[in-house]
């Protein structure tokens, strides 16, 4: 009985760890915030249609990189850092375009 419980608990624990490694909720939240900023910038007139298209292309590239990072079932620390760096650059680009 102990062996069965131990085995089940280990399987359950490894399942949680494996699932946690592919989740990127912080990245998803940041992407959503950036999309909203782009939409608000377009609506307010601070962003032109051409600038909006470029910013949305940048967001699409970030989503593609995230999908590629998740494809092997494990988002490594380096991939997370690259995602956050891409989001940082994208956020800076959005700010620069809205304020020029």
N, CA, C and O atoms as a GROMACS GRO file, in nm:
protein
  400
    1UNK      N    1   0.082  -0.119   0.000
    1UNK     CA    2   0.000   0.000   0.000
    1UNK      C    3   0.087   0.126   0.000
    1UNK      O    4   0.057   0.222  -0.070
    2UNK      N    5   0.194   0.124   0.079
    2UNK     CA    6   0.283   0.240   0.084
    2UNK      C    7   0.349   0.265  -0.050
    2UNK      O    8   0.363   0.380  -0.093
    3UNK      N    9   0.389   0.156  -0.116
    3UNK     CA   10   0.454   0.171  -0.246
    3UNK      C   11   0.360   0.235  -0.347
    3UNK      O   12   0.400   0.320  -0.426
    4UNK      N   13   0.236   0.193  -0.344
    4UNK     CA   14   0.137   0.249  -0.437
    4UNK      C   15   0.117   0.397  -0.409
    4UNK      O   16   0.116   0.478  -0.502
    5UNK      N   17   0.101   0.433  -0.283
    5UNK     CA   18   0.083   0.574  -0.247
    5UNK      C   19   0.205   0.657  -0.284
    5UNK      O   20   0.192   0.768  -0.335
    6UNK      N   21   0.323   0.604  -0.258
    6UNK     CA   22   0.446   0.674  -0.292
    6UNK      C   23   0.457   0.694  -0.443
    6UNK      O   24   0.492   0.802  -0.490
    7UNK      N   25   0.429   0.588  -0.517
    7UNK     CA   26   0.435   0.596  -0.662
    7UNK      C   27   0.335   0.698  -0.716
    7UNK      O   28   0.370   0.780  -0.801
    8UNK      N   29   0.212   0.695  -0.667
    8UNK     CA   30   0.111   0.790  -0.712
    8UNK      C   31   0.149   0.934  -0.677
    8UNK      O   32   0.130   1.025  -0.757
    9UNK      N   33   0.202   0.953  -0.558
    9UNK     CA   34   0.240   1.089  -0.519
    9UNK      C   35   0.356   1.141  -0.604
    9UNK      O   36   0.359   1.259  -0.638
   10UNK      N   37   0.452   1.054  -0.638
   10UNK     CA   38   0.562   1.095  -0.724
   10UNK      C   39   0.514   1.128  -0.865
   10UNK      O   40   0.556   1.228  -0.923
   11UNK      N   41   0.427   1.046  -0.919
   11UNK     CA   42   0.372   1.072  -1.052
   11UNK      C   43   0.297   1.205  -1.052
   11UNK      O   44   0.311   1.285  -1.144
   12UNK      N   45   0.218   1.227  -0.949
   12UNK     CA   46   0.142   1.351  -0.938
   12UNK      C   47   0.236   1.472  -0.927
   12UNK      O   48   0.215   1.574  -0.992
   13UNK      N   49   0.339   1.460  -0.844
   13UNK     CA   50   0.435   1.570  -0.824
   13UNK      C   51   0.509   1.602  -0.953
   13UNK      O   52   0.525   1.719  -0.988
   14UNK      N   53   0.556   1.501  -1.024
   14UNK     CA   54   0.627   1.524  -1.149
   14UNK      C   55   0.534   1.582  -1.255
   14UNK      O   56   0.578   1.661  -1.339
   15UNK      N   57   0.410   1.543  -1.253
   15UNK     CA   58   0.312   1.600  -1.346
   15UNK      C   59   0.292   1.748  -1.324
   15UNK      O   60   0.282   1.824  -1.420
   16UNK      N   61   0.287   1.790  -1.199
   16UNK     CA   62   0.271   1.932  -1.168
   16UNK      C   63   0.395   2.010  -1.210
   16UNK      O   64   0.383   2.118  -1.267
   17UNK      N   65   0.512   1.957  -1.183
   17UNK     CA   66   0.636   2.025  -1.220
   17UNK      C   67   0.646   2.037  -1.371
   17UNK      O   68   0.683   2.143  -1.422
   18UNK      N   69   0.613   1.933  -1.443
   18UNK     CA   70   0.620   1.937  -1.589
   18UNK      C   71   0.522   2.038  -1.646
   18UNK      O   72   0.554   2.110  -1.740
   19UNK      N   73   0.403   2.044  -1.590
   19UNK     CA   74   0.304   2.140  -1.639
   19UNK      C   75   0.346   2.282  -1.608
   19UNK      O   76   0.322   2.373  -1.688
   20UNK      N   77   0.407   2.304  -1.495
   20UNK     CA   78   0.448   2.438  -1.455
   20UNK      C   79   0.558   2.493  -1.546
   20UNK      O   80   0.568   2.614  -1.563
   21UNK      N   81   0.638   2.407  -1.603
   21UNK     CA   82   0.749   2.453  -1.685
   21UNK      C   83   0.705   2.504  -1.822
   21UNK      O   84   0.780   2.577  -1.886
   22UNK      N   85   0.587   2.468  -1.867
   22UNK     CA   86   0.542   2.516  -1.997
   22UNK      C   87   0.448   2.635  -1.985
   22UNK      O   88   0.415   2.697  -2.086
   23UNK      N   89   0.404   2.668  -1.865
   23UNK     CA   90   0.317   2.782  -1.846
   23UNK      C   91   0.399   2.910  -1.844
   23UNK      O   92   0.506   2.916  -1.782
   24UNK      N   93   0.349   3.012  -1.911
   24UNK     CA   94   0.414   3.142  -1.910
   24UNK      C   95   0.310   3.250  -1.884
   24UNK      O   96   0.287   3.336  -1.969
   25UNK      N   97   0.246   3.247  -1.768
   25UNK     CA   98   0.138   3.342  -1.742
   25UNK      C   99   0.185   3.487  -1.738
   25UNK      O  100   0.113   3.576  -1.782
   26UNK      N  101   0.304   3.511  -1.686
   26UNK     CA  102   0.355   3.647  -1.681
   26UNK      C  103   0.377   3.702  -1.821
   26UNK      O  104   0.346   3.818  -1.849
   27UNK      N  105   0.430   3.619  -1.908
   27UNK     CA  106   0.453   3.658  -2.047
   27UNK      C  107   0.319   3.687  -2.114
   27UNK      O  108   0.305   3.786  -2.185
   28UNK      N  109   0.221   3.601  -2.091
   28UNK     CA  110   0.089   3.621  -2.152
   28UNK      C  111   0.025   3.750  -2.104
   28UNK      O  112  -0.036   3.822  -2.182
   29UNK      N  113   0.038   3.780  -1.975
   29UNK     CA  114  -0.017   3.905  -1.920
   29UNK      C  115   0.051   4.026  -1.982
   29UNK      O  116  -0.016   4.124  -2.018
   30UNK      N  117   0.182   4.020  -1.995
   30UNK     CA  118   0.255   4.132  -2.055
   30UNK      C  119   0.216   4.152  -2.201
   30UNK      O  120   0.202   4.265  -2.248
   31UNK      N  121   0.200   4.041  -2.274
   31UNK     CA  122   0.159   4.051  -2.414
   31UNK      C  123   0.021   4.116  -2.425
   31UNK      O  124  -0.001   4.200  -2.511
   32UNK      N  125  -0.070   4.076  -2.338
   32UNK     CA  126  -0.204   4.132  -2.340
   32UNK      C  127  -0.200   4.282  -2.310
   32UNK      O  128  -0.268   4.360  -2.375
   33UNK      N  129  -0.120   4.322  -2.211
   33UNK     CA  130  -0.106   4.464  -2.178
   33UNK      C  131  -0.050   4.543  -2.295
   33UNK      O  132  -0.095   4.654  -2.323
   34UNK      N  133   0.048   4.486  -2.363
   34UNK     CA  134   0.107   4.556  -2.477
   34UNK      C  135   0.008   4.569  -2.592
   34UNK      O  136   0.003   4.672  -2.659
   35UNK      N  137  -0.072   4.464  -2.616
   35UNK     CA  138  -0.175   4.473  -2.720
   35UNK      C  139  -0.274   4.584  -2.688
   35UNK      O  140  -0.316   4.658  -2.777
   36UNK      N  141  -0.312   4.593  -2.560
   36UNK     CA  142  -0.407   4.698  -2.520
   36UNK      C  143  -0.346   4.836  -2.538
   36UNK      O  144  -0.416   4.929  -2.580
   37UNK      N  145  -0.217   4.852  -2.507
   37UNK     CA  146  -0.151   4.981  -2.526
   37UNK      C  147  -0.146   5.019  -2.673
   37UNK      O  148  -0.164   5.135  -2.709
   38UNK      N  149  -0.121   4.921  -2.758
   38UNK     CA  150  -0.118   4.947  -2.902
   38UNK      C  151  -0.257   4.991  -2.950
   38UNK      O  152  -0.269   5.088  -3.025
   39UNK      N  153  -0.360   4.920  -2.905
   39UNK     CA  154  -0.497   4.955  -2.945
   39UNK      C  155  -0.534   5.095  -2.896
   39UNK      O  156  -0.595   5.172  -2.971
   40UNK      N  157  -0.499   5.128  -2.772
   40UNK     CA  158  -0.529   5.261  -2.719
   40UNK      C  159  -0.453   5.369  -2.795
   40UNK      O  160  -0.506   5.477  -2.821
   41UNK      N  161  -0.328   5.339  -2.832
   41UNK     CA  162  -0.248   5.434  -2.909
   41UNK      C  163  -0.308   5.460  -3.045
   41UNK      O  164  -0.308   5.574  -3.092
   42UNK      N  165  -0.357   5.357  -3.109
   42UNK     CA  166  -0.421   5.373  -3.240
   42UNK      C  167  -0.551   5.451  -3.226
   42UNK      O  168  -0.578   5.542  -3.305
   43UNK      N  169  -0.630   5.417  -3.126
   43UNK     CA  170  -0.760   5.482  -3.104
   43UNK      C  171  -0.741   5.631  -3.071
   43UNK      O  172  -0.819   5.714  -3.117
   44UNK      N  173  -0.640   5.663  -2.991
   44UNK     CA  174  -0.618   5.803  -2.951
   44UNK      C  175  -0.548   5.885  -3.059
   44UNK      O  176  -0.542   6.008  -3.050
   45UNK      N  177  -0.496   5.819  -3.160
   45UNK     CA  178  -0.427   5.890  -3.267
   45UNK      C  179  -0.277   5.907  -3.243
   45UNK      O  180  -0.209   5.968  -3.324
   46UNK      N  181  -0.226   5.854  -3.133
   46UNK     CA  182  -0.083   5.865  -3.105
   46UNK      C  183  -0.001   5.771  -3.192
   46UNK      O  184   0.119   5.792  -3.211
   47UNK      N  185  -0.065   5.667  -3.245
   47UNK     CA  186   0.001   5.573  -3.335
   47UNK      C  187  -0.067   5.578  -3.471
   47UNK      O  188  -0.190   5.580  -3.480
   48UNK      N  189   0.014   5.581  -3.576
   48UNK     CA  190  -0.043   5.573  -3.710
   48UNK      C  191  -0.074   5.427  -3.743
   48UNK      O  192  -0.034   5.336  -3.670
   49UNK      N  193  -0.144   5.406  -3.852
   49UNK     CA  194  -0.177   5.270  -3.893
   49UNK      C  195  -0.049   5.192  -3.926
   49UNK      O  196  -0.038   5.073  -3.895
   50UNK      N  197   0.046   5.260  -3.989
   50UNK     CA  198   0.172   5.194  -4.026
   50UNK      C  199   0.251   5.153  -3.901
   50UNK      O  200   0.305   5.042  -3.895
   51UNK      N  201   0.257   5.241  -3.801
   51UNK     CA  202   0.325   5.208  -3.676
   51UNK      C  203   0.256   5.092  -3.606
   51UNK      O  204   0.321   5.004  -3.549
   52UNK      N  205   0.123   5.093  -3.609
   52UNK     CA  206   0.046   4.987  -3.544
   52UNK      C  207   0.075   4.852  -3.608
   52UNK      O  208   0.091   4.752  -3.538
   53UNK      N  209   0.082   4.849  -3.740
   53UNK     CA  210   0.112   4.723  -3.810
   53UNK      C  211   0.249   4.670  -3.769
   53UNK      O  212   0.265   4.551  -3.745
   54UNK      N  213   0.348   4.760  -3.762
   54UNK     CA  214   0.483   4.717  -3.722
   54UNK      C  215   0.484   4.664  -3.579
   54UNK      O  216   0.549   4.563  -3.551
   55UNK      N  217   0.412   4.732  -3.490
   55UNK     CA  218   0.408   4.687  -3.350
   55UNK      C  219   0.336   4.552  -3.338
   55UNK      O  220   0.377   4.467  -3.259
   56UNK      N  221   0.229   4.535  -3.414
   56UNK     CA  222   0.157   4.407  -3.410
   56UNK      C  223   0.242   4.294  -3.468
   56UNK      O  224   0.233   4.180  -3.423
   57UNK      N  225   0.322   4.325  -3.570
   57UNK     CA  226   0.416   4.225  -3.624
   57UNK      C  227   0.518   4.184  -3.518
   57UNK      O  228   0.554   4.067  -3.507
   58UNK      N  229   0.564   4.283  -3.441
   58UNK     CA  230   0.658   4.254  -3.333
   58UNK      C  231   0.593   4.162  -3.229
   58UNK      O  232   0.657   4.069  -3.179
   59UNK      N  233   0.466   4.187  -3.198
   59UNK     CA  234   0.394   4.102  -3.103
   59UNK      C  235   0.377   3.961  -3.159
   59UNK      O  236   0.388   3.863  -3.086
   60UNK      N  237   0.350   3.951  -3.288
   60UNK     CA  238   0.334   3.820  -3.352
   60UNK      C  239   0.465   3.741  -3.344
   60UNK      O  240   0.463   3.620  -3.320
   61UNK      N  241   0.577   3.809  -3.366
   61UNK     CA  242   0.707   3.742  -3.356
   61UNK      C  243   0.734   3.691  -3.215
   61UNK      O  244   0.791   3.583  -3.198
   62UNK      N  245   0.692   3.768  -3.116
   62UNK     CA  246   0.708   3.724  -2.977
   62UNK      C  247   0.623   3.601  -2.950
   62UNK      O  248   0.668   3.506  -2.886
   63UNK      N  249   0.498   3.601  -3.000
   63UNK     CA  250   0.410   3.484  -2.983
   63UNK      C  251   0.469   3.361  -3.050
   63UNK      O  252   0.462   3.251  -2.996
   64UNK      N  253   0.527   3.379  -3.169
   64UNK     CA  254   0.588   3.267  -3.240
   64UNK      C  255   0.707   3.211  -3.162
   64UNK      O  256   0.725   3.090  -3.153
   65UNK      N  257   0.787   3.301  -3.105
   65UNK     CA  258   0.901   3.254  -3.024
   65UNK      C  259   0.852   3.180  -2.901
   65UNK      O  260   0.909   3.077  -2.864
   66UNK      N  261   0.746   3.230  -2.839
   66UNK     CA  262   0.690   3.163  -2.721
   66UNK      C  263   0.638   3.024  -2.759
   66UNK      O  264   0.659   2.927  -2.686
   67UNK      N  265   0.571   3.016  -2.873
   67UNK     CA  266   0.519   2.886  -2.919
   67UNK      C  267   0.634   2.788  -2.945
   67UNK      O  268   0.625   2.670  -2.911
   68UNK      N  269   0.739   2.839  -3.006
   68UNK     CA  270   0.857   2.755  -3.032
   68UNK      C  271   0.921   2.709  -2.902
   68UNK      O  272   0.963   2.594  -2.890
   69UNK      N  273   0.929   2.799  -2.804
   69UNK     CA  274   0.989   2.763  -2.675
   69UNK      C  275   0.906   2.656  -2.605
   69UNK      O  276   0.962   2.569  -2.537
   70UNK      N  277   0.775   2.661  -2.620
   70UNK     CA  278   0.687   2.564  -2.555
   70UNK      C  279   0.680   2.432  -2.631
   70UNK      O  280   0.634   2.331  -2.576
   71UNK      N  281   0.724   2.430  -2.756
   71UNK     CA  282   0.704   2.313  -2.842
   71UNK      C  283   0.770   2.186  -2.789
   71UNK      O  284   0.721   2.076  -2.813
   72UNK      N  285   0.881   2.200  -2.718
   72UNK     CA  286   0.947   2.080  -2.666
   72UNK      C  287   0.896   2.041  -2.528
   72UNK      O  288   0.946   1.946  -2.468
   73UNK      N  289   0.796   2.113  -2.478
   73UNK     CA  290   0.736   2.078  -2.350
   73UNK      C  291   0.805   2.138  -2.229
   73UNK      O  292   0.766   2.112  -2.116
   74UNK      N  293   0.909   2.219  -2.253
   74UNK     CA  294   0.984   2.276  -2.142
   74UNK      C  295   1.035   2.414  -2.182
   74UNK      O  296   1.113   2.426  -2.277
   75UNK      N  297   0.991   2.517  -2.113
   75UNK     CA  298   1.043   2.652  -2.136
   75UNK      C  299   1.159   2.672  -2.039
   75UNK      O  300   1.139   2.683  -1.918
   76UNK      N  301   1.279   2.677  -2.095
   76UNK     CA  302   1.398   2.689  -2.010
   76UNK      C  303   1.412   2.831  -1.957
   76UNK      O  304   1.343   2.923  -2.002
   77UNK      N  305   1.500   2.846  -1.862
   77UNK     CA  306   1.527   2.978  -1.803
   77UNK      C  307   1.576   3.074  -1.912
   77UNK      O  308   1.535   3.190  -1.916
   78UNK      N  309   1.662   3.026  -1.999
   78UNK     CA  310   1.717   3.110  -2.106
   78UNK      C  311   1.605   3.154  -2.200
   78UNK      O  312   1.602   3.269  -2.244
   79UNK      N  313   1.515   3.063  -2.233
   79UNK     CA  314   1.402   3.099  -2.320
   79UNK      C  315   1.312   3.201  -2.251
   79UNK      O  316   1.263   3.294  -2.316
   80UNK      N  317   1.290   3.184  -2.122
   80UNK     CA  318   1.209   3.283  -2.047
   80UNK      C  319   1.276   3.420  -2.049
   80UNK      O  320   1.210   3.522  -2.068
   81UNK      N  321   1.407   3.421  -2.028
   81UNK     CA  322   1.480   3.548  -2.030
   81UNK      C  323   1.472   3.614  -2.167
   81UNK      O  324   1.454   3.735  -2.177
   82UNK      N  325   1.486   3.534  -2.272
   82UNK     CA  326   1.475   3.590  -2.407
   82UNK      C  327   1.335   3.644  -2.432
   82UNK      O  328   1.319   3.750  -2.494
   83UNK      N  329   1.233   3.573  -2.384
   83UNK     CA  330   1.096   3.622  -2.399
   83UNK      C  331   1.079   3.756  -2.328
   83UNK      O  332   1.022   3.849  -2.384
   84UNK      N  333   1.128   3.765  -2.205
   84UNK     CA  334   1.115   3.890  -2.130
   84UNK      C  335   1.196   4.002  -2.194
   84UNK      O  336   1.152   4.117  -2.195
   85UNK      N  337   1.313   3.970  -2.248
   85UNK     CA  338   1.391   4.072  -2.319
   85UNK      C  339   1.318   4.123  -2.442
   85UNK      O  340   1.316   4.243  -2.469
   86UNK      N  341   1.258   4.031  -2.517
   86UNK     CA  342   1.180   4.071  -2.634
   86UNK      C  343   1.062   4.158  -2.593
   86UNK      O  344   1.031   4.257  -2.660
   87UNK      N  345   0.996   4.122  -2.484
   87UNK     CA  346   0.884   4.203  -2.435
   87UNK      C  347   0.931   4.339  -2.385
   87UNK      O  348   0.861   4.439  -2.405
   88UNK      N  349   1.047   4.345  -2.322
   88UNK     CA  350   1.102   4.473  -2.277
   88UNK      C  351   1.129   4.565  -2.396
   88UNK      O  352   1.093   4.683  -2.394
   89UNK      N  353   1.191   4.510  -2.500
   89UNK     CA  354   1.220   4.589  -2.620
   89UNK      C  355   1.091   4.634  -2.687
   89UNK      O  356   1.079   4.748  -2.733
   90UNK      N  357   0.994   4.544  -2.693
   90UNK     CA  358   0.866   4.578  -2.753
   90UNK      C  359   0.796   4.688  -2.675
   90UNK      O  360   0.741   4.781  -2.734
   91UNK      N  361   0.798   4.679  -2.543
   91UNK     CA  362   0.737   4.782  -2.459
   91UNK      C  363   0.804   4.917  -2.479
   91UNK      O  364   0.736   5.020  -2.484
   92UNK      N  365   0.936   4.916  -2.491
   92UNK     CA  366   1.010   5.041  -2.515
   92UNK      C  367   0.974   5.098  -2.652
   92UNK      O  368   0.957   5.220  -2.666
   93UNK      N  369   0.962   5.012  -2.752
   93UNK     CA  370   0.924   5.057  -2.886
   93UNK      C  371   0.784   5.119  -2.884
   93UNK      O  372   0.761   5.222  -2.947
   94UNK      N  373   0.692   5.056  -2.813
   94UNK     CA  374   0.555   5.110  -2.803
   94UNK      C  375   0.560   5.249  -2.740
   94UNK      O  376   0.497   5.342  -2.790
   95UNK      N  377   0.633   5.264  -2.630
   95UNK     CA  378   0.644   5.395  -2.563
   95UNK      C  379   0.704   5.499  -2.656
   95UNK      O  380   0.654   5.611  -2.666
   96UNK      N  381   0.812   5.462  -2.726
   96UNK     CA  382   0.878   5.556  -2.816
   96UNK      C  383   0.786   5.601  -2.928
   96UNK      O  384   0.779   5.719  -2.961
   97UNK      N  385   0.716   5.507  -2.988
   97UNK     CA  386   0.627   5.540  -3.100
   97UNK      C  387   0.508   5.625  -3.056
   97UNK      O  388   0.464   5.714  -3.128
   98UNK      N  389   0.457   5.597  -2.936
   98UNK     CA  390   0.342   5.674  -2.887
   98UNK      C  391   0.382   5.816  -2.849
   98UNK      O  392   0.299   5.907  -2.854
   99UNK      N  393   0.506   5.836  -2.811
   99UNK     CA  394   0.549   5.966  -2.761
   99UNK      C  395   0.628   6.049  -2.863
   99UNK      O  396   0.680   6.155  -2.827
  100UNK      N  397   0.637   6.004  -2.986
  100UNK     CA  398   0.712   6.084  -3.084
  100UNK      C  399   0.621   6.174  -3.163
  100UNK      O  400   0.668   6.248  -3.250
   0.00000   0.00000   0.00000
